[in-house]
Amino acid sequence: MSEALAGLHQALNALNQLETSITQQATRLASELTIAAKLIKDQKQKQILDELGESIKEAHDLCWEAYDYADTLTKFLDYYVEHPEEREALIKQKLKLDKRAIEDAIIDFSVDIDDAAELINFYVDKFEDMLGEESAKDINNYVVTLYKFRGALIMFAGEVHKILFKL
């Protein structure tokens, strides 16, 4: 079981690194889009930049929530696995593991992150000329990082599944 926990912690570390990168990218992109929106006179273009900035922020928030969930779940599983003598007390307190709910939550995060990345891609594809080549490239790099995070989240789900299967 300790090997399974080690795999879980590796997957959580990968999520942490990617979430940190997403935070940095989202902060920089939001700042750039805010500045660009202030410099543009056209109201429709301002609105597009504002919507794109909001989509980037929402994608970041989703990744943060997914990471926070994964971190909390990891701490709980660490305790649950390392203290088998206390499982009965946890179950009496209604803290038993609902394996399906855990898997569903991770799947929901994955789908939501995928949807957010697709929306950002839509903006970049449709308004690349307005954004400029360099900004479009930066935003596309952000989307790639979102997809990497989603992939790491799926890997994390696999590690969780290994532990839940053994319990």
C-alpha positions as CSV (number, residue, x, y, z in Angstrom):
1,M,0.0,0.0,0.0
2,S,2.9,2.3,0.6
3,E,3.8,2.1,-3.1
4,A,0.3,3.2,-4.0
5,L,0.6,6.1,-1.7
6,A,4.0,7.0,-3.2
7,G,2.4,7.0,-6.7
8,L,-0.4,9.2,-5.3
9,H,2.1,11.7,-4.0
10,Q,4.0,11.8,-7.2
11,A,0.8,12.5,-9.1
12,L,-0.1,15.2,-6.6
13,N,3.3,16.8,-7.0
14,A,2.8,16.9,-10.8
15,L,-0.5,18.6,-10.3
16,N,1.1,21.1,-7.9
17,Q,3.8,22.0,-10.4
18,L,1.3,22.4,-13.2
19,E,-1.1,24.4,-11.1
20,T,1.8,26.8,-10.2
21,S,2.6,27.2,-13.8
22,I,-1.1,27.8,-14.6
23,T,-1.3,30.5,-11.9
24,Q,1.8,32.3,-13.3
25,Q,0.5,32.1,-16.8
26,A,-3.0,33.2,-16.0
27,T,-1.8,36.1,-13.9
28,R,0.5,37.4,-16.7
29,L,-2.2,36.9,-19.4
30,A,-4.9,38.5,-17.4
31,S,-2.6,41.5,-16.8
32,E,-1.8,41.8,-20.5
33,L,-5.4,41.5,-21.6
34,T,-6.5,44.1,-19.1
35,I,-3.9,46.5,-20.4
36,A,-4.8,45.8,-24.0
37,A,-8.5,46.3,-23.3
38,K,-7.7,49.7,-21.8
39,L,-5.8,50.7,-24.9
40,I,-8.5,49.6,-27.4
41,K,-11.3,52.1,-28.2
42,D,-13.6,49.6,-29.9
43,Q,-16.2,48.4,-27.4
44,K,-16.8,45.1,-29.0
45,Q,-13.0,44.3,-29.0
46,K,-12.9,45.4,-25.3
47,Q,-15.7,43.0,-24.5
48,I,-14.0,40.1,-26.3
49,L,-10.8,40.7,-24.4
50,D,-12.7,41.0,-21.2
51,E,-14.5,37.7,-21.9
52,L,-11.2,36.0,-22.9
53,G,-9.6,37.2,-19.6
54,E,-12.6,35.9,-17.6
55,S,-12.3,32.5,-19.4
56,I,-8.6,32.4,-18.5
57,K,-9.4,33.2,-14.9
58,E,-12.2,30.6,-14.7
59,A,-9.9,27.9,-16.1
60,H,-7.3,28.8,-13.5
61,D,-9.9,28.7,-10.7
62,L,-11.0,25.3,-11.9
63,C,-7.4,24.0,-11.8
64,W,-7.0,25.4,-8.3
65,E,-10.2,23.8,-7.1
66,A,-9.1,20.4,-8.7
67,Y,-5.7,20.7,-7.0
68,D,-7.2,21.6,-3.7
69,Y,-9.6,18.6,-3.9
70,A,-6.7,16.3,-4.8
71,D,-4.5,17.6,-2.0
72,T,-7.3,17.2,0.6
73,L,-8.2,13.7,-0.8
74,T,-4.5,12.7,-0.6
75,K,-4.3,13.8,3.0
76,F,-7.4,11.9,3.9
77,L,-6.2,8.8,2.0
78,D,-2.8,9.0,3.8
79,Y,-4.6,9.0,7.1
80,Y,-7.1,6.3,6.1
81,V,-4.4,4.0,4.8
82,E,-1.9,4.6,7.6
83,H,-4.4,4.2,10.5
84,P,-6.4,1.1,9.7
85,E,-7.4,0.8,13.4
86,E,-9.3,4.1,13.1
87,R,-11.3,3.2,9.9
88,E,-14.2,1.9,11.9
89,A,-14.4,5.1,13.9
90,L,-14.3,7.1,10.7
91,I,-17.0,5.0,9.1
92,K,-19.2,5.6,12.2
93,Q,-18.6,9.3,11.7
94,K,-19.9,9.0,8.1
95,L,-16.4,9.5,6.8
96,K,-16.3,6.3,4.8
97,L,-15.0,6.5,1.3
98,D,-17.6,6.9,-1.4
99,K,-15.5,5.6,-4.2
100,R,-17.9,6.5,-6.9
101,A,-18.3,10.0,-5.7
102,I,-14.6,10.5,-5.6
103,E,-14.1,9.2,-9.1
104,D,-17.1,11.3,-10.3
105,A,-15.6,14.5,-8.8
106,I,-12.3,14.0,-10.5
107,I,-14.1,13.3,-13.9
108,D,-16.2,16.4,-13.4
109,F,-13.1,18.5,-12.9
110,S,-11.5,17.0,-15.9
111,V,-14.5,17.6,-18.1
112,D,-14.8,21.2,-16.8
113,I,-11.1,21.9,-17.5
114,D,-11.4,20.5,-21.0
115,D,-14.5,22.7,-21.7
116,A,-12.6,25.8,-20.4
117,A,-9.6,25.0,-22.6
118,E,-11.9,24.6,-25.6
119,L,-13.6,27.9,-24.9
120,I,-10.2,29.7,-24.7
121,N,-9.2,28.0,-28.0
122,F,-12.4,29.2,-29.6
123,Y,-11.5,32.8,-28.7
124,V,-7.9,32.5,-29.9
125,D,-9.0,30.9,-33.2
126,K,-11.7,33.4,-33.9
127,F,-9.9,36.6,-32.8
128,E,-6.2,35.7,-33.5
129,D,-5.8,38.7,-35.8
130,M,-7.1,41.1,-33.1
131,L,-4.9,39.4,-30.4
132,G,-1.7,39.4,-32.4
133,E,0.6,36.5,-33.1
134,E,2.6,36.7,-29.8
135,S,-0.5,37.0,-27.5
136,A,-2.2,34.1,-29.4
137,K,0.9,32.0,-29.0
138,D,1.1,32.8,-25.2
139,I,-2.6,31.9,-24.8
140,N,-2.1,28.7,-26.8
141,N,0.7,27.8,-24.4
142,Y,-1.6,28.3,-21.5
143,V,-4.2,26.0,-23.1
144,V,-1.5,23.4,-23.6
145,T,-0.7,23.7,-19.8
146,L,-4.4,23.3,-19.1
147,Y,-4.4,20.0,-21.1
148,K,-1.3,18.8,-19.3
149,F,-3.0,19.5,-16.0
150,R,-6.0,17.6,-17.1
151,G,-3.8,14.7,-18.1
152,A,-2.0,14.8,-14.7
153,L,-5.5,14.9,-13.0
154,I,-6.4,11.7,-14.9
155,M,-3.1,10.1,-13.8
156,F,-3.9,11.2,-10.2
157,A,-7.4,9.5,-10.6
158,G,-5.6,6.3,-11.6
159,E,-3.5,6.4,-8.5
160,V,-6.5,7.1,-6.4
161,H,-8.3,4.2,-8.0
162,K,-5.4,1.8,-7.2
163,I,-5.7,2.8,-3.5
164,L,-9.5,2.6,-3.4
165,F,-9.4,-0.8,-5.1
166,K,-7.1,-2.1,-2.3
167,L,-9.3,-0.8,0.5
